[in-house]
Amino acid sequence: MMANDVWELMINTFEYERRRCKKEFDEICERSSYQLIELRNNQQLQGFIGYWDFSKWIAIEHLAVQSGENKSVIIPALLNMLLSAKSDGSIIISEIDIVHDISTNSDKLLFNKLGFVENPYVYIQPSYHKGCASFPQKILSYPSAINYESFKELRSILYRFVYGKKAC
């Protein structure tokens, strides 16, 4: 079960369309393929990463930093914790919003500094809820770019296991 402060950070960071309901998250947290990494200082939550371990693919579903914390410190710390835990040859990916002005997308720059690469394929992130909008995004991958066949495989896995949708 997800800690209350993690859930509070989740709902304060992500719009309804971009997160599950609490009951669904509690159920997801019970699955062996879903993991949470929390960063705390004196028991105070600074941020977290929620990710799926699909063996070949490690898919970051949510990354959030507590208001008032320094994102340029917390995001690399969380990503380094994940990279250290998953140094088994898996490809680590994250969905990121398409932003045309790179200076307004500081999160992407932090991923890039750690070696994540933006792939050229447009990815449509489904909403978690029926009737809500989907979001065009790009996929960042670590340690290197992925080819189109790998992208299609990944998209199919994400749609099926993360979003409960049929592959397109």
Backbone torsions as a table, in degrees:
resi	resn	phi	psi	omega
1	MET	NA	141.3	-178.5
2	MET	-75.4	137.7	176.9
3	ALA	-64.0	148.3	-178.0
4	ASN	-58.8	-39.2	-178.9
5	ASP	-70.1	-28.8	174.9
6	VAL	-67.6	-44.5	178.5
7	TRP	-62.3	-42.1	178.9
8	GLU	-60.6	-43.1	177.6
9	LEU	-64.7	-38.9	178.2
10	MET	-58.5	-51.2	-175.3
11	ILE	-73.8	-23.3	176.6
12	ASN	-81.2	-17.3	-176.4
13	THR	-101.3	-39.8	-171.5
14	PHE	-113.7	133.6	175.4
15	GLU	-63.0	160.2	-179.2
16	TYR	-49.9	-43.1	-177.4
17	GLU	-65.3	-20.8	-173.6
18	ARG	-107.9	18.2	177.0
19	ARG	-154.5	159.9	176.8
20	ARG	-80.7	173.1	169.9
21	CYS	-79.4	161.0	-175.9
22	LYS	-55.1	-47.0	-178.8
23	LYS	-59.0	-43.3	179.2
24	GLU	-65.4	-38.7	178.1
25	PHE	-66.0	-39.9	177.1
26	ASP	-60.6	-39.6	177.7
27	GLU	-66.2	-42.5	179.2
28	ILE	-62.2	-41.4	-177.8
29	CYS	-63.0	-18.7	178.4
30	GLU	-82.4	-13.9	-179.2
31	ARG	-77.0	142.9	-178.8
32	SER	-70.1	-23.1	-178.6
33	SER	-84.1	-8.0	179.2
34	TYR	-107.0	133.1	-177.8
35	GLN	-132.5	150.3	173.4
36	LEU	-120.1	134.9	170.0
37	ILE	-114.7	121.7	179.1
38	GLU	-109.6	140.5	173.8
39	LEU	-111.4	121.6	-177.2
40	ARG	-128.8	151.9	173.9
41	ASN	-130.3	114.4	-175.6
42	ASN	52.7	48.4	178.9
43	GLN	70.7	-3.9	179.7
44	GLN	-89.0	125.3	-179.8
45	LEU	-67.5	126.2	175.7
46	GLN	-101.5	-30.6	179.9
47	GLY	177.5	172.9	178.6
48	PHE	-153.6	159.8	169.1
49	ILE	-124.3	129.9	169.4
50	GLY	-108.2	128.3	-176.0
51	TYR	-143.2	158.8	177.0
52	TRP	-106.3	134.8	176.6
53	ASP	-106.2	101.7	179.0
54	PHE	-103.9	28.8	179.8
55	SER	70.8	-80.2	179.0
56	LYS	-67.7	-36.0	-176.2
57	TRP	-113.2	135.7	168.5
58	ILE	-114.0	113.5	-173.7
59	ALA	-108.7	111.7	176.0
60	ILE	-72.1	120.0	179.4
61	GLU	-92.7	-44.8	179.2
62	HIS	-140.6	140.6	173.1
63	LEU	-135.8	124.2	-177.1
64	ALA	-138.2	145.5	179.2
65	VAL	-122.9	133.6	-179.8
66	GLN	-60.0	139.6	176.2
67	SER	-56.8	136.3	-179.2
68	GLY	93.0	-14.0	177.3
69	GLU	-88.1	156.1	-179.7
70	ASN	-83.7	105.8	-178.3
71	LYS	-58.1	-34.4	-177.1
72	SER	-71.1	-10.6	174.4
73	VAL	-102.9	-45.8	-173.3
74	ILE	-70.8	-45.0	-178.7
75	ILE	-60.7	-49.7	176.9
76	PRO	-61.7	-35.6	178.7
77	ALA	-62.9	-45.7	178.8
78	LEU	-64.4	-45.5	180.0
79	LEU	-63.5	-39.4	177.5
80	ASN	-65.5	-35.6	175.6
81	MET	-62.2	-42.6	178.6
82	LEU	-66.4	-46.4	-179.7
83	LEU	-60.6	-38.2	178.1
84	SER	-67.4	-38.6	-178.4
85	ALA	-74.0	-25.5	-173.8
86	LYS	-122.4	52.6	-179.3
87	SER	-94.4	38.5	-174.7
88	ASP	-103.6	18.1	179.6
89	GLY	92.7	0.9	176.5
90	SER	-68.7	155.0	173.9
91	ILE	-95.3	122.6	-178.9
92	ILE	-97.3	130.1	-178.2
93	ILE	-128.4	156.3	174.5
94	SER	-143.6	139.4	173.5
95	GLU	-83.4	141.2	179.6
96	ILE	-141.7	140.2	-179.8
97	ASP	-59.4	146.1	174.7
98	ILE	-79.3	116.6	179.1
99	VAL	-127.3	128.7	-175.8
100	HIS	-81.4	-24.4	178.3
101	ASP	-101.6	101.3	-175.2
102	ILE	-58.0	-29.6	-178.1
103	SER	-67.9	-18.9	178.3
104	THR	-92.0	-2.0	-179.1
105	ASN	-115.1	70.4	-176.6
106	SER	-65.5	-30.6	178.6
107	ASP	-60.7	-43.8	179.6
108	LYS	-61.4	-40.8	178.2
109	LEU	-61.3	-38.7	178.6
110	LEU	-65.8	-39.7	175.4
111	PHE	-62.8	-45.6	-179.3
112	ASN	-59.5	-40.0	179.9
113	LYS	-62.0	-26.4	179.2
114	LEU	-91.8	2.2	175.7
115	GLY	103.9	4.7	175.6
116	PHE	-73.5	142.1	-176.1
117	VAL	-116.9	136.4	174.9
118	GLU	-81.6	130.3	177.8
119	ASN	-92.9	151.5	-171.0
120	PRO	-79.6	-2.6	-173.1
121	TYR	-88.5	136.2	174.7
122	VAL	-79.8	133.0	-177.8
123	TYR	-121.4	133.5	178.4
124	ILE	-102.1	112.8	177.4
125	GLN	-82.3	117.9	177.4
126	PRO	-67.7	154.9	172.2
127	SER	-72.4	156.0	175.5
128	TYR	-79.1	-9.8	-173.2
129	HIS	-130.0	139.6	178.8
130	LYS	-58.0	138.5	175.6
131	GLY	83.3	-0.3	179.6
132	CYS	-101.7	157.6	-176.2
133	ALA	-67.0	150.5	170.1
134	SER	-94.2	168.9	-173.7
135	PHE	-131.0	125.0	174.5
136	PRO	-71.4	133.6	-178.2
137	GLN	-143.5	173.9	171.1
138	LYS	-116.1	160.9	177.5
139	ILE	-107.2	125.8	170.4
140	LEU	-95.8	140.9	179.6
141	SER	-133.3	153.2	179.3
142	TYR	-136.6	133.2	14.3
143	PRO	-95.1	-2.9	-177.6
144	SER	-150.0	174.9	177.2
145	ALA	-66.4	160.9	177.0
146	ILE	-116.2	152.2	178.0
147	ASN	-84.3	173.2	-174.3
148	TYR	-64.3	-37.8	178.3
149	GLU	-62.8	-41.8	177.0
150	SER	-65.7	-39.0	177.4
151	PHE	-59.9	-45.2	-180.0
152	LYS	-63.5	-39.4	176.9
153	GLU	-62.6	-47.4	179.8
154	LEU	-61.2	-47.2	-179.8
155	ARG	-57.1	-43.1	179.3
156	SER	-61.8	-43.7	178.9
157	ILE	-63.7	-47.0	-179.6
158	LEU	-61.8	-47.0	-178.9
159	TYR	-60.1	-42.9	-175.7
160	ARG	-74.4	-51.2	-170.9
161	PHE	-91.2	-32.4	-178.8
162	VAL	-88.5	-45.6	-172.5
163	TYR	-104.1	-7.3	178.8
164	GLY	65.4	32.9	-178.3
165	LYS	-114.2	160.9	172.6
166	LYS	-78.2	146.8	177.6
167	ALA	-64.4	150.6	178.3
168	CYS	-97.5	NA	NA
